[in-house]
């Protein structure tokens, strides 16, 4: 393994290339499965976008990274920072070469040097058919209906079934185990495991390279297959992006290369060809062998066309092919000839489960660490379906982290061995292009030459080799792209890349992404989300570390306009949220770790919520929202950092991705993001309503309350009746509310829309997860207490006696606070007798009142304390209410009621006078609230009265409107539009010139929730309208008509 420490280097965007030899002999059966798959073909090409952090670039599943676009339709080719349109890379191509001895058609021995690659230009082509001879994608590794390669952030890109050839080394042909992977991401570290926040995967082969199958060569890599050309290679390709602020300037690429041929290749080289373009085609470039680093930069420091400040582009190398048979410690790590197929944890970094109780076996409450089994999934992963082979057995198993094929360190690396930097070549036979096999082979194997150039249109070639590639052997290499603002920034980012690499492509893992829903309203946006992120487990830290949510709002999909929190150097590091919620756990304020003086704000112990209404928006403006979950980070000195130094890890956020194509059309919105245009409702709009009391139970004893909020007016169901039911545990008097559920009755169809949920999940300030466009917040009275405002004489009393109720705390052994209400009802005659007498203070006296437990509906026992010694109930005496009365020596004293009459003009209680005691009580099993919903609707009469509110915005339209979208990758101005607002749900709009000529007819077929219609200022003839004054006429059947005007000004 090759470990890196900090050393002096250069600023810029850096690409780290890691090469490693697995020296793994692939099982012959798996090789045959690879051969039997459909061959790679140009018809399977798909182009995608990587943009999970500040690096955005197109890529293709034929192995090409970035591309070059003309000025008419520019795209994100090595764009950094994302959202600026600033270019830095016009193309990067994989190169695989081998020197092969053949016997040609003349019977002569001859060496050929096929180069397997794919690039946008100067490739070998069939001179007859024009077919490109190069790497092409193998089908089956992406959904056939998808337009992009398979990528972890988009489940619709996954194939319905992953090709079974991928799993032969793990499961042979055990379909029961293999099919568990279907529907999950084929992750580097396991089923559905995403160590990085975005990961792509695809497979290419070189079968279409027929150059050396022709006469006089006649070379077929698989002797029995005359339809397959090339070297008989298969390449499995991945890319990783992390969103953490430390890793936001890089992309990693990872390659597994398998020799499927019938030949051992004694001289092989892996490398790549790069066309840098930092700001323009005129760059300086250098390579430093000590640093294993090449870099390119704009000598002027300015980029075209806007003279923006550029960074640097570079390529650096960390891991190289290994030699496991030469008896030499090639990488100077203390290990000789380590390899990934020997079943040995060569470097000893695999960790078994933690046997905390020392019983010799794994128990479900013990950390598994790396002992996760073949699928790489543990109990805290959401996709976990139970233990699999090797899980918790204390032994390393193929497929587990940090062992054999998942451990980059188990390889004896030989290092980078060739580097070339030169002018972008002419297109003749001597040019350094993939089509010129002998020329490219020399550049890949001749060592370090031509390692600097100034102010030129340049290309770079870097390679490792020659080394042997035996048949059925698997080789591996990987690389990363990194950008930096200046020298210090590059060093900083370089260390992060090395840390991730040295940690075996692991880094701080953010929480899971919440699922966000956003709904447009009138000058507001309703947002609500689930609680999936709160169950996140960090596989690196081995703990549940979710801390909170931050809500970002922007007017651009990259959110760069809200990245305003800077470090000590003035460089933007963090985004500023419009709202934030965090756990009440004492973890708040600035993250103590920080990055160059910038500290993530972890919240204020506000508590969590799952809905928010943004009322600071303007109608017609397109807003981009992202709700990110974040963790608490790792405090300094708590954990060894990834490169062995003691330090903290700053807070990690989940990804936020919104993709638009070159024309600004939405292509992808991640589950925690939304794009919303607030708009006025239709004329005659009546909002949805909640019908029924939510402040008191429909049935039951609890005294708490509930509030219902509408978080999605569009989702409210007309006439639905909801019951919020409670369950409790324990008996009187200490029962506790346990849970609640929500049951919906809609048109006689009864359904539980919120399953039994822990009551602790919600409170008066922490509403429930949304359902049917609603949330509920519950205030539960968990402490029994007398409600003073509801306790006293009932209305209509005639007495002027004073009575005061309080909790009885006189007898610690006998006192028990009881969750019940009581009525003391007076009569003109004797009605009851006190429960017992102690022969002194307490008398068993007949009285003219009864005490009733109105909560449970029975007469309660009571004591009379004869304070004045009159041997009867009189002024100054005390009533003590009893519960759980079993005998004269076994009972509970709950409440005491003091009774006084005024010394003069006393009016004792008489027939019908009642003293009521009300107490706070938790919700008990069987308690429920009930309410009904009414959906939004239109009132035609109201709509008719509001027709005069119909208008056009902006009016006048002056060349452009602020809500029109930018066109970052397209020349000329973008879309133009005006909006007609406050329209009835259905209407026709006719637009005329002042001379009466019809310009355009528009039809609005909307809903009551949307009273707006956009017009792109294009006439019926397909032409942009001229500047001037226009008249519009709105015709709404059953509602009425309206005439207005607007102006378009140059």
QUIQUI-V940763 format. One record per residue. RES is the residue in one letter. SS is DSSP state (h for helix, s for strand, l for the rest). Layout:
res = (RES;RES)
ss = (SS;SS)
//
This chain:
res = (X;X;X;X;X;X;X;X;X;X;X;X;X;X;X;X;X;X;X;X;X;X;X;X;X;X;X;X;X;X;X;X;X;X;X;X;X;X;X;X;X;X;X;X;X;X;X;X;X;X;X;X;X;X;X;X;X;X;X;X;X;X;X;X;X;X;X;X;X;X;X;X;X;X;X;X;X;X;X;X;X;X;X;X;X;X;X;X;X;X;X;X;X;X;X;X;X;X;X;X;X;X;X;X;X;X;X;X;X;X;X;X;X;X;X;X;X;X;X;X;X;X;X;X;X;X;X;X;X;X;X;X;X;X;X;X;X;X;X;X;X;X;X;X;X;X;X;X;X;X;X;X;X;X;X;X;X;X;X;X;X;X;X;X;X;X;X;X;X;X;X;X;X;X;X;X;X;X;X;X;X;X;X;X;X;X;X;X;X;X;X;X;X;X;X;X;X;X;X;X;X;X;X;X;X;X;X;X;X;X;X;X;X;X;X;X;X;X;X;X;X;X;X;X;X;X;X;X;X;X;X;X;X;X;X;X;X;X;X;X;X;X;X;X;X;X;X;X;X;X;X;X;X;X;X;X;X;X;X;X;X;X;X;X;X;X;X;X;X;X;X;X;X;X;X;X;X;X;X;X;X;X;X;X;X;X;X;X;X;X;X;X;X;X;X;X;X;X;X;X;X;X;X;X;X;X;X;X;X;X;X;X;X;X;X;X;X;X;X;X;X;X;X;X;X;X;X;X;X;X;X;X;X;X;X;X;X;X;X;X;X;X;X;X;X;X;X;X;X;X;X;X;X;X;X;X;X;X;X;X;X;X;X;X;X;X;X;X;X;X;X;X;X;X;X;X;X;X;X;X;X;X;X;X;X;X;X;X;X;X;X;X;X;X;X;X;X;X;X;X;X;X;X;X;X;X;X;X;X;X;X;X;X;X;X;X;X;X;X;X;X;X;X;X;X;X;X;X;X;X;X;X;X;X;X;X;X;X;X;X;X;X;X;X;X;X;X;X;X;X;X;X;X;X;X;X;X;X;X;X;X;X;X;X;X;X;X;X;X;X;X;X;X;X;X;X;X;X;X;X;X;X;X;X;X;X;X;X;X;X;X;X;X;X;X;X;X;X;X;X;X;X;X;X;X;X;X;X;X;X;X;X;X;X;X;X;X;X;X;X;X;X;X;X;X;X;X;X;X;X;X;X;X;X;X;X;X;X;X;X;X;X;X;X;X;X;X;X;X;X;X;X;X;X;X;X;X;X;X;X;X;X;X;X;X;X;X;X;X;X;X;X;X;X;X;X;X;X;X;X;X;X;X;X;X;X;X;X;X;X;X;X;X;X;X;X;X;X;X;X;X;X;X;X;X;X;X;X;X;X;X;X;X;X;X;X;X;X;X;X;X;X;X;X;X;X;X;X;X;X;X;X;X;X;X;X;X;X;X;X;X;X;X;X;X;X;X;X;X;X;X;X;X;X;X;X;X;X;X;X;X;X;X;X;X;X;X;X;X;X;X;X;X;X;X;X;X;X;X;X;X;X;X;X;X;X;X;X;X;X;X;X;X;X;X;X;X;X;X;X;X;X;X;X;X;X;X;X;X;X;X;X;X;X;X;X;X;X;X;X;X;X;X;X;X;X;X;X;X;X;X;X;X;X;X;X;X;X;X;X;X;X;X;X;X;X;X;X;X;X;X;X;X;X;X;X;X;X;X;X;X;X;X;X;X;X;X;X;X;X;X;X;X;X;X;X;X;X;X;X;X;X;X;X;X;X;X;X;X;X;X;X;X;X;X;X;X;X;X;X;X;X;X;X;X;X;X;X;X;X;X;X;X;X;X;X;X;X;X;X;X;X;X;X;X;X;X;X;X;X;X;X;X;X;X;X;X;X;X;X;X;X;X;X;X;X;X;X;X;X;X;X;X;X;X;X;X;X;X;X;X;X;X;X;X;X;X;X;X;X;X;X;X;X;X;X;X;X;X;X;X;X;X;X;X;X;X;X;X;X;X;X;X;X;X;X;X;X;X;X;X;X;X;X;X;X;X;X;X;X;X;X;X;X;X;X;X;X;X;X;X;X;X;X;X;X;X;X;X;X;X;X;X;X;X;X;X;X;X;X;X;X;X;X;X;X;X;X;X;X;X;X;X;X;X;X;X;X;X;X;X;X;X;X;X;X;X;X;X;X;X;X;X;X;X;X;X;X;X;X;X;X;X;X;X;X;X;X;X;X;X;X;X;X;X;X;X;X;X;X;X;X;X;X;X;X;X;X;X;X;X;X;X;X;X;X;X;X;X;X;X;X;X;X;X;X;X;X;X;X;X;X;X;X;X;X;X;X;X;X;X;X;X;X;X;X;X;X;X;X)
ss = (l;l;l;l;l;l;l;l;l;l;l;l;s;s;s;s;s;s;s;s;s;s;s;s;s;l;l;h;h;h;h;h;h;h;h;h;l;l;l;l;l;h;h;h;l;l;s;s;s;s;l;l;l;l;l;s;s;s;s;s;l;l;l;l;s;l;l;l;l;l;l;l;l;l;l;l;l;l;s;l;l;l;l;l;l;l;l;l;s;s;s;s;s;s;s;s;s;s;s;s;s;s;s;l;l;l;l;l;s;s;s;s;l;l;s;s;l;l;l;l;l;l;l;l;s;l;l;l;l;l;l;s;l;l;l;s;s;l;l;l;l;l;l;l;l;l;l;l;l;l;s;l;l;s;h;h;h;l;l;l;l;l;l;h;h;h;h;h;h;h;h;l;l;l;h;h;h;h;h;h;h;l;l;l;l;s;s;l;l;s;s;l;l;l;l;l;l;s;s;s;s;s;s;s;s;l;l;l;l;l;h;h;h;l;l;l;l;l;l;l;l;l;l;l;l;l;l;l;l;l;l;l;s;s;s;s;s;s;s;s;s;l;l;l;l;l;l;l;l;s;s;s;s;s;s;s;s;s;s;l;l;l;l;l;s;s;s;s;s;s;s;s;s;s;s;s;l;l;l;l;l;l;s;s;s;s;s;s;l;l;l;l;s;s;s;s;s;l;l;l;l;s;s;l;l;l;l;s;s;l;l;s;s;s;s;s;s;s;s;l;l;s;l;l;l;l;l;l;l;l;l;l;l;l;l;l;l;l;l;l;l;l;l;l;l;l;l;l;l;l;l;l;l;l;l;l;l;l;l;l;l;l;l;l;l;l;l;l;l;l;l;s;l;l;l;l;l;l;l;l;l;l;l;l;l;l;l;l;l;l;s;l;l;l;l;l;l;l;l;l;l;l;l;h;h;h;l;l;l;l;l;l;s;l;l;l;l;s;s;s;s;s;s;l;l;l;l;l;l;l;l;l;l;l;l;l;h;h;h;h;h;h;h;h;h;l;l;s;l;l;l;s;s;s;s;s;l;s;s;s;s;s;s;s;s;s;s;s;s;l;l;l;s;s;s;s;s;s;s;s;s;s;l;l;l;l;h;h;h;h;h;h;h;h;h;h;h;h;h;h;h;h;l;l;l;l;l;l;l;l;l;l;l;l;l;s;s;s;s;s;s;l;l;s;s;s;s;s;s;l;l;h;h;h;h;l;l;s;l;l;l;l;s;l;l;s;s;s;s;s;s;s;s;s;l;l;l;l;l;h;h;h;l;l;s;s;l;l;l;l;l;s;s;s;l;l;l;l;s;s;s;s;l;l;l;l;l;l;l;s;l;l;l;l;s;l;l;s;l;l;s;l;l;l;l;l;s;l;l;l;s;s;s;s;l;l;l;l;l;l;l;s;s;s;s;s;s;s;s;s;s;l;l;s;s;s;s;s;s;s;l;l;l;l;l;s;s;s;s;l;l;l;s;l;l;l;l;s;s;s;l;l;l;l;l;s;s;s;s;l;l;l;s;s;s;s;s;l;l;l;l;l;l;l;s;s;l;l;s;s;s;l;l;l;l;l;l;l;s;l;l;l;l;l;s;s;s;s;s;s;l;l;h;h;h;l;l;l;l;l;s;s;s;s;s;s;s;s;s;l;l;l;l;l;l;s;s;s;s;s;s;s;s;s;s;s;l;l;s;s;s;s;s;s;s;s;s;s;h;h;h;l;s;l;l;s;l;l;l;l;s;l;l;s;s;s;s;s;s;l;l;l;l;l;l;s;l;h;h;h;l;s;s;l;l;l;l;l;l;l;l;s;s;s;s;s;s;l;l;l;l;l;l;l;s;l;l;l;l;l;l;s;s;s;s;s;l;l;l;l;l;s;s;l;l;l;l;l;l;l;l;s;s;l;l;s;s;l;s;s;s;s;s;l;l;l;l;s;s;l;l;s;s;s;s;l;l;l;l;l;l;l;l;l;l;l;l;s;s;s;s;s;s;s;s;s;s;l;l;s;s;s;s;s;s;s;s;s;s;s;l;l;l;l;l;l;l;l;l;l;l;l;l;s;s;s;s;l;s;l;l;l;l;l;l;l;l;s;s;s;s;s;s;s;l;l;s;s;l;h;h;h;h;h;h;l;h;h;h;l;s;s;s;l;l;l;s;s;l;l;l;l;l;l;l;l;l;l;l;l;l;l;l;l;l;l;l;s;s;s;s;l;l;l;l;s;s;s;s;s;s;s;s;l;l;l;l;s;s;s;s;s;s;s;s;l;l;l;l;l;l;l;s;s;s;l;l;s;l;l;l;l;l;s;l;l;l;s;s;s;s;s;s;s;s;s;l;l;l;s;s;s;s;s;s;s;s;s;s;l)
//
